């Protein structure tokens, strides 16, 4: 697109036309800086702290969220986010756009609009999407005192509550095939330490069964099929379990975790499905008054101490 006039700018040598549209890194992608800035401001001001699991505070006068709150939700510096709202930020990577879309709790349509404003093609929708729906995020944000996580059909953790991190570790930070618990199960012995040894054999069969079902459902070339190929080449145990041709195995209603700090925890797992995104919200609870419940409360205290600078 040719602009009628352009003004010199300091954004990596690119010019910014009066329309706000600039050429992206690919040379043919248009970045609408002014449109992006307006959209980010509007979305930030339309959200309330309770919408994203934050306390409101007694003297709050800000309309919507503060910039520093959004920056924290998006895992970026306040200065970086503020520059985007001013229309003077750098060309934003797809990873940053994805983080902003999740931090602002955007729907899929809103996310796609954000990508286009930032000069990127929206990600493909469907089973391999990592974008968690706003409704599921709202539920997760309210589970302050409960271990919970949003996972894909491949066991890839997308979001966790603080107590979820305290229970299973920060699994959402992992990348590549290692994001899948099923992949880690057969390639990283440390991933098994959190589960009771007498459950290991069943869990291995469970993961192989689940991978077979997902890979068949999604077809060749899918993320599931690629993980299967990698495991067949790396793990003799996986090859042995894979040859059993098992399907339909399901996890037990009660999972036994062996935590290095608080010991054994018997937790029930409740599952909420989002069929449009093939995501599941897993919520772990202990029977009130049980030893596991007491240990879970202790873990909440220990987790809070670790998270406090």
C-alpha positions as CSV (number, residue, x, y, z in Angstrom):
1,X,0.0,0.0,0.0
2,X,1.4,3.4,-1.0
3,X,0.8,6.2,1.5
4,X,0.1,9.8,0.3
5,X,2.6,11.2,2.7
6,X,5.1,9.8,5.2
7,X,6.9,11.1,8.2
8,X,10.3,10.1,9.2
9,X,10.4,7.8,12.2
10,X,12.9,6.0,14.4
11,X,11.4,2.5,14.0
12,X,14.4,0.6,12.7
13,X,14.8,2.8,9.6
14,X,11.2,2.4,8.4
15,X,8.9,5.3,7.7
16,X,5.5,5.8,9.1
17,X,2.8,7.1,6.8
18,X,0.1,9.4,8.2
19,X,-2.3,6.5,7.9
20,X,-0.4,4.6,10.6
21,X,0.4,1.7,8.2
22,X,4.0,0.7,7.9
23,X,5.8,-2.1,6.1
24,X,6.6,-5.1,8.3
25,X,9.8,-7.1,8.3
26,X,8.8,-9.2,5.4
27,X,8.5,-6.2,3.1
28,X,4.9,-7.0,2.1
29,X,3.2,-7.1,5.4
30,X,1.4,-4.0,6.6
31,X,1.6,-2.9,10.3
32,X,-1.2,-0.6,11.4
33,X,0.6,1.0,14.3
34,X,-2.1,3.6,15.1
35,X,-4.8,1.0,14.8
36,X,-2.8,-1.4,17.0
37,X,-2.3,1.3,19.6
38,X,-6.0,2.2,19.7
39,X,-7.1,-1.4,19.9
40,X,-4.7,-2.2,22.8
41,X,-5.8,0.9,24.7
42,X,-9.5,0.0,24.2
43,X,-9.0,-3.6,25.3
44,X,-7.0,-2.6,28.3
45,X,-9.6,-0.1,29.4
46,X,-12.4,-2.5,28.9
47,X,-11.0,-5.1,31.3
48,X,-11.4,-5.0,35.1
49,X,-8.9,-6.5,37.5
50,X,-11.4,-9.3,38.5
51,X,-11.7,-10.2,34.9
52,X,-8.1,-11.4,34.8
53,X,-7.8,-12.7,38.4
54,X,-6.2,-9.5,39.9
55,X,-7.3,-7.8,43.2
56,X,-9.1,-4.5,42.7
57,X,-7.6,-2.6,45.6
58,X,-9.4,0.0,47.7
59,X,-8.2,3.2,46.1
60,X,-8.3,2.2,42.5
61,X,-9.2,5.1,40.1
62,X,-7.7,3.7,36.8
63,X,-10.2,3.1,34.0
64,X,-9.8,-0.6,33.3
65,X,-6.3,-2.2,33.9
66,X,-3.1,-0.3,34.4
67,X,-0.4,-0.7,31.7
68,X,1.9,-2.4,34.2
69,X,-0.8,-5.0,35.0
70,X,-1.3,-5.8,31.3
71,X,2.5,-5.9,30.8
72,X,2.8,-8.4,33.6
73,X,0.0,-10.5,32.2
74,X,1.7,-10.5,28.8
75,X,5.2,-11.3,30.3
76,X,6.8,-8.2,28.9
77,X,8.2,-4.9,30.3
78,X,5.9,-2.0,31.0
79,X,8.0,0.2,28.8
80,X,7.7,-2.2,25.8
81,X,3.9,-2.4,26.2
82,X,3.5,1.4,26.7
83,X,5.4,2.0,23.5
84,X,3.0,-0.2,21.6
85,X,0.1,1.8,23.0
86,X,1.7,5.0,21.9
87,X,2.2,3.6,18.4
88,X,6.0,3.9,18.7
89,X,7.0,0.4,19.5
90,X,9.1,-2.0,17.4
91,X,7.7,-4.5,14.9
92,X,6.1,-7.0,17.3
93,X,7.0,-10.7,16.8
94,X,4.3,-13.4,16.5
95,X,5.3,-14.7,19.9
96,X,4.8,-11.3,21.5
97,X,1.4,-10.9,19.7
98,X,0.3,-14.3,21.0
99,X,1.3,-13.3,24.6
100,X,-0.6,-10.1,24.3
101,X,-3.7,-11.9,23.0
102,X,-3.7,-14.2,26.0
103,X,-2.9,-11.5,28.5
104,X,-5.8,-9.4,27.3
105,X,-8.1,-12.5,27.3
106,X,-9.0,-12.1,23.6
107,X,-11.4,-14.3,21.8
108,X,-10.3,-16.0,18.6
109,X,-11.8,-13.3,16.4
110,X,-10.2,-10.6,18.5
111,X,-6.9,-12.4,18.5
112,X,-6.9,-12.7,14.7
113,X,-7.7,-9.0,14.4
114,X,-4.7,-8.2,16.7
115,X,-2.4,-10.3,14.5
116,X,-3.5,-8.4,11.4
117,X,-3.0,-5.0,13.0
118,X,0.5,-6.1,14.0
119,X,1.3,-7.2,10.5
120,X,1.1,-11.0,10.9
121,X,-1.2,-13.6,9.4
122,X,-3.4,-15.1,12.2
123,X,-2.5,-18.7,13.3
124,X,-4.4,-21.6,12.0
125,X,-7.4,-22.4,14.2
126,X,-8.3,-25.8,15.4
127,X,-6.8,-28.7,17.3
128,X,-3.2,-27.4,17.3
129,X,-4.0,-23.9,18.5
130,X,-2.4,-22.8,21.8
131,X,-4.8,-19.9,22.3
132,X,-6.8,-20.5,25.5
133,X,-10.4,-19.2,25.3
134,X,-11.4,-16.2,27.5
135,X,-14.0,-18.3,29.2
136,X,-11.6,-20.9,30.3
137,X,-9.1,-18.3,31.4
138,X,-11.8,-16.6,33.5
139,X,-12.4,-19.9,35.3
140,X,-8.6,-20.6,35.7
141,X,-8.1,-17.0,37.1
142,X,-10.6,-17.7,39.9
143,X,-8.9,-20.9,41.1
144,X,-6.4,-19.2,43.4
145,X,-6.3,-21.9,46.0
146,X,-6.4,-24.9,43.7
147,X,-3.9,-26.7,41.5
148,X,-5.2,-26.4,38.0
149,X,-3.9,-26.3,34.4
150,X,-5.1,-25.9,30.9
151,X,-3.6,-28.6,28.6
152,X,-3.8,-29.6,25.0
153,X,-4.9,-33.0,23.8
154,X,-1.2,-33.9,23.7
155,X,-0.7,-33.1,27.4
156,X,1.0,-29.7,26.6
157,X,0.5,-27.3,29.5
158,X,-0.6,-23.9,28.3
159,X,-1.5,-22.1,31.6
160,X,-1.3,-23.0,35.3
161,X,-2.5,-21.6,38.6
162,X,0.3,-20.7,41.1
163,X,-0.6,-23.8,43.1
164,X,-0.5,-25.8,39.9
165,X,3.1,-24.7,39.4
166,X,3.9,-25.6,43.0
167,X,2.5,-29.1,42.4
168,X,4.0,-30.1,39.0
169,X,6.5,-27.4,38.2
170,X,6.4,-24.6,35.6
171,X,5.5,-26.8,32.6
172,X,4.1,-23.9,30.5
173,X,7.6,-22.6,29.9
174,X,8.7,-25.7,28.0
175,X,9.1,-25.6,24.2
176,X,9.0,-28.1,21.3
177,X,8.1,-31.7,21.7
178,X,9.2,-31.6,25.4
179,X,6.0,-29.6,26.1
180,X,4.1,-32.9,25.8
181,X,4.1,-34.8,29.1
182,X,3.7,-38.0,27.0
183,X,6.9,-37.2,25.2
184,X,8.8,-36.3,28.4
185,X,7.5,-39.5,30.0
186,X,9.5,-41.6,27.5
187,X,12.6,-39.3,27.1
188,X,13.2,-37.7,30.5
189,X,13.3,-40.0,33.6
190,X,12.9,-37.0,35.9
191,X,9.4,-36.5,34.6
192,X,8.3,-39.7,36.4
193,X,9.4,-38.7,39.9
194,X,6.2,-36.9,40.5
195,X,4.1,-40.0,40.2
196,X,3.9,-43.1,42.4
197,X,6.2,-45.9,41.1
198,X,3.4,-48.5,41.1
199,X,1.6,-46.3,38.5
200,X,4.4,-45.9,36.0
201,X,3.6,-48.9,33.9
202,X,-0.1,-47.9,33.5
203,X,0.8,-44.3,32.8
204,X,3.2,-45.3,30.1
205,X,0.5,-47.4,28.4
206,X,-2.0,-44.5,28.9
207,X,0.2,-42.0,27.1
208,X,0.9,-44.3,24.2
209,X,-2.8,-45.1,23.9
210,X,-3.7,-41.4,23.9
211,X,-1.0,-40.5,21.4
212,X,-2.3,-43.3,19.1
213,X,-5.8,-41.9,19.2
214,X,-4.8,-38.3,18.6
215,X,-2.4,-39.1,15.8
216,X,-5.0,-41.2,14.1
217,X,-7.7,-38.5,14.5
218,X,-5.4,-35.6,13.3
219,X,-3.6,-37.6,10.6
220,X,-0.1,-37.6,9.0
221,X,1.8,-34.3,9.4
222,X,0.0,-33.4,12.6
223,X,1.9,-32.5,15.8
224,X,0.8,-35.8,17.3
225,X,2.2,-37.7,14.3
226,X,5.5,-35.9,14.6
227,X,5.8,-36.7,18.3
228,X,5.0,-40.4,17.6
229,X,7.8,-40.5,15.0
230,X,10.3,-38.9,17.3
231,X,9.5,-41.3,20.2
232,X,9.7,-44.3,17.9
233,X,13.2,-43.2,17.0
234,X,14.3,-42.3,20.6
235,X,12.7,-44.7,23.1
236,X,12.8,-48.5,23.1
237,X,10.2,-48.5,25.9
238,X,7.8,-46.5,23.7
239,X,8.3,-48.8,20.8
240,X,7.5,-51.8,23.0
241,X,4.4,-50.1,24.4
242,X,3.3,-48.8,21.0
243,X,3.3,-52.4,19.6
244,X,0.5,-53.3,22.0
245,X,-1.9,-51.3,19.7
246,X,-3.9,-50.2,22.8
247,X,-6.6,-47.5,22.5
248,X,-9.3,-46.3,24.9
249,X,-7.2,-46.3,28.1
250,X,-8.4,-43.6,30.5
251,X,-6.7,-42.1,33.6
252,X,-7.8,-43.1,37.1
253,X,-10.2,-40.6,38.8
254,X,-7.7,-40.2,41.6
255,X,-4.0,-39.4,40.9
256,X,-1.2,-40.1,43.4
257,X,1.5,-37.5,43.2
258,X,4.8,-37.8,45.1
259,X,6.0,-34.2,45.8
260,X,9.6,-33.7,46.9
261,X,8.6,-31.3,49.7
262,X,5.2,-32.4,51.1
263,X,5.2,-36.1,50.2
264,X,2.4,-38.2,48.8
265,X,-0.8,-36.5,47.6
266,X,-4.0,-38.3,46.5
267,X,-5.9,-35.8,44.3
268,X,-9.1,-36.1,42.4
269,X,-9.0,-34.7,38.9
270,X,-12.0,-32.9,37.4
271,X,-11.9,-32.1,33.7
272,X,-13.6,-29.3,31.8
273,X,-13.4,-29.6,28.0
274,X,-13.3,-26.8,25.4
275,X,-14.1,-28.8,22.2
276,X,-13.5,-25.9,19.8
277,X,-9.9,-25.7,20.9
278,X,-9.3,-29.3,22.0
279,X,-8.2,-28.0,25.4
280,X,-8.9,-29.3,28.8
281,X,-9.0,-27.6,32.2
282,X,-7.7,-30.0,34.8
283,X,-8.6,-29.2,38.4
284,X,-7.0,-31.2,41.3
285,X,-8.7,-31.4,44.7
286,X,-8.2,-33.3,47.9
287,X,-10.9,-34.7,50.2
288,X,-11.4,-32.1,53.0
289,X,-9.9,-33.3,56.3
290,X,-7.7,-35.9,54.6
291,X,-3.9,-35.9,55.0
292,X,-3.6,-35.0,51.3
293,X,-5.7,-31.9,52.0
294,X,-3.4,-30.8,54.8
295,X,-0.4,-31.4,52.6
296,X,-2.0,-29.4,49.8
297,X,-2.5,-26.5,52.2
298,X,1.2,-26.7,53.2
299,X,2.2,-26.7,49.5
300,X,0.2,-23.5,49.0
301,X,2.2,-21.9,51.8
302,X,5.5,-23.2,50.4
303,X,4.6,-22.1,46.9
304,X,3.8,-18.6,48.0
305,X,7.1,-18.3,49.9
306,X,9.0,-19.4,46.8
307,X,7.1,-16.9,44.6
308,X,7.7,-14.0,47.0
309,X,11.0,-12.1,46.2
